[in-house]
């Protein structure tokens, strides 16, 4: 488990890797909270025509921060209790597909596992920046995340 310093690195990291390997498909993953730290990377990708792909795993909260605080509370013997309201990202709803579009990056939302294939086909259709907003139920939906990762790897191998 991370103790901090990693929020927001997925999107700019994907741009850096794509610049280093322009002939490869590069997909950067980030949580919704972490992506808010460096969402302007989408603008950078579009502005400089860097065809990195981006996936926002949206569970409408700063889940990593909550996990870190929970671990710290256990370490110092504090009973678990409610997290600060600022950790909730559900109201107002952040529409990452619209946010990406406002920066010139095409995107699509995935709400059901069966929608992943067509969205990945769109994402990999060209070497333009593209954002996938992967909606997760509750805290996390690991099946949806892992299915997405396996699908991307399968497309890459083809």
C-alpha positions as CSV (number, residue, x, y, z in Angstrom):
1,X,0.0,0.0,0.0
2,X,1.3,3.4,-0.9
3,X,1.9,6.0,1.8
4,X,1.4,9.0,-0.5
5,X,3.1,10.6,-3.4
6,X,1.5,8.6,-6.1
7,X,-1.9,10.3,-6.7
8,X,-2.1,11.7,-10.2
9,X,0.8,10.1,-11.9
10,X,-1.1,7.8,-14.2
11,X,-2.0,10.3,-16.9
12,X,1.2,12.4,-17.2
13,X,3.2,9.1,-16.9
14,X,1.3,7.7,-19.9
15,X,2.2,10.7,-21.9
16,X,5.9,10.3,-20.9
17,X,5.9,6.6,-21.9
18,X,4.1,7.4,-25.2
19,X,6.8,10.0,-26.0
20,X,9.5,7.5,-25.2
21,X,7.8,4.7,-27.2
22,X,5.7,6.4,-29.9
23,X,5.2,3.2,-31.8
24,X,3.5,1.4,-28.9
25,X,0.0,1.7,-27.5
26,X,0.2,3.2,-24.0
27,X,-2.7,3.2,-21.6
28,X,-2.5,5.1,-18.3
29,X,-4.9,4.2,-15.5
30,X,-5.9,6.5,-12.7
31,X,-8.6,6.7,-10.1
32,X,-11.1,9.6,-10.3
33,X,-9.6,11.3,-7.3
34,X,-6.0,10.9,-8.5
35,X,-6.9,12.0,-12.0
36,X,-8.1,15.3,-10.6
37,X,-4.6,16.1,-9.5
38,X,-3.3,16.2,-13.2
39,X,-6.4,16.1,-15.4
40,X,-4.8,18.9,-17.5
41,X,-2.5,16.1,-18.9
42,X,-5.4,15.5,-21.3
43,X,-5.0,19.0,-22.7
44,X,-1.2,18.4,-23.0
45,X,-1.8,15.1,-24.9
46,X,-4.2,16.8,-27.4
47,X,-2.1,20.0,-27.8
48,X,1.0,18.0,-28.6
49,X,-0.7,15.2,-30.5
50,X,0.5,12.5,-28.1
51,X,-1.7,9.4,-28.7
52,X,-1.7,8.1,-25.1
53,X,-4.9,6.4,-23.9
54,X,-6.4,7.2,-20.5
55,X,-8.7,5.2,-18.2
56,X,-10.4,6.8,-15.2
57,X,-11.6,4.2,-12.7
58,X,-14.5,6.2,-11.2
59,X,-15.8,5.1,-7.8
60,X,-16.8,8.7,-6.9
61,X,-14.3,9.0,-4.0
62,X,-10.7,9.5,-3.0
63,X,-10.5,5.7,-2.2
64,X,-6.7,5.6,-2.0
65,X,-6.6,8.4,0.6
66,X,-9.3,6.7,2.6
67,X,-7.2,3.5,2.5
68,X,-4.1,5.3,3.7
69,X,-6.0,7.0,6.5
70,X,-7.6,3.8,7.6
71,X,-4.1,2.2,7.7
72,X,-2.7,5.1,9.7
73,X,-5.7,5.0,12.1
74,X,-5.0,1.3,12.7
75,X,-1.3,2.0,13.3
76,X,-1.9,4.6,15.9
77,X,-4.9,2.7,17.5
78,X,-7.7,5.0,16.4
79,X,-11.1,3.4,15.9
80,X,-12.4,3.4,12.3
81,X,-14.9,6.2,11.7
82,X,-16.4,8.3,8.9
83,X,-14.0,9.9,6.5
84,X,-14.1,13.7,5.8
85,X,-16.9,14.7,3.4
86,X,-14.2,16.1,1.0
87,X,-13.3,12.5,0.1
88,X,-16.6,12.1,-1.6
89,X,-16.6,13.0,-5.3
90,X,-20.3,12.1,-6.0
91,X,-21.9,15.6,-5.8
92,X,-21.6,17.3,-8.1
93,X,-21.0,14.4,-10.4
94,X,-17.8,14.7,-12.4
95,X,-18.3,13.8,-16.0
96,X,-14.9,12.8,-17.2
97,X,-16.0,12.2,-20.8
98,X,-17.3,15.7,-21.1
99,X,-14.2,17.1,-19.3
100,X,-12.0,15.3,-21.8
101,X,-14.1,16.6,-24.7
102,X,-13.6,20.1,-23.4
103,X,-9.8,19.6,-23.8
104,X,-10.2,18.1,-27.3
105,X,-9.9,14.4,-26.2
106,X,-12.5,11.9,-27.4
107,X,-13.8,9.5,-24.8
108,X,-16.5,7.0,-23.7
109,X,-18.1,5.8,-20.5
110,X,-18.2,2.1,-19.6
111,X,-21.0,1.2,-17.1
112,X,-21.4,-2.5,-17.9
113,X,-18.8,-5.2,-18.5
114,X,-20.4,-6.0,-21.9
115,X,-19.7,-2.5,-23.0
116,X,-15.9,-2.8,-22.6
117,X,-15.1,-4.4,-26.0
118,X,-16.7,-1.8,-28.2
119,X,-15.2,1.1,-26.2
120,X,-11.7,-0.5,-26.4
121,X,-12.2,-0.9,-30.2
122,X,-12.9,2.8,-30.4
123,X,-10.0,3.7,-28.1
124,X,-7.5,1.6,-30.2
125,X,-8.9,2.6,-33.6
126,X,-6.3,5.3,-34.1
127,X,-3.3,6.9,-32.4
128,X,-5.2,9.8,-31.0
129,X,-5.6,10.5,-27.3
130,X,-8.7,8.8,-25.9
131,X,-10.3,8.6,-22.4
132,X,-12.3,5.8,-21.0
133,X,-14.4,6.5,-17.9
134,X,-14.8,3.1,-16.2
135,X,-17.7,3.4,-13.7
136,X,-17.3,1.3,-10.6
137,X,-20.0,0.2,-8.2
138,X,-19.5,1.2,-4.6
139,X,-16.0,1.2,-3.4
140,X,-14.5,-0.7,-6.2
141,X,-15.4,-3.3,-8.8
142,X,-12.3,-5.4,-9.3
143,X,-13.9,-7.7,-11.8
144,X,-14.6,-4.8,-14.1
145,X,-11.1,-3.3,-13.7
146,X,-9.4,-6.7,-14.3
147,X,-11.6,-7.5,-17.3
148,X,-10.7,-4.2,-18.8
149,X,-7.0,-4.8,-18.2
150,X,-7.2,-8.3,-19.7
151,X,-9.1,-7.0,-22.7
152,X,-6.6,-4.3,-23.4
153,X,-3.7,-6.8,-23.2
154,X,-5.6,-9.2,-25.5
155,X,-6.1,-6.5,-28.1
156,X,-2.4,-5.6,-27.9
157,X,-1.4,-9.2,-28.4
158,X,-3.6,-9.5,-31.5
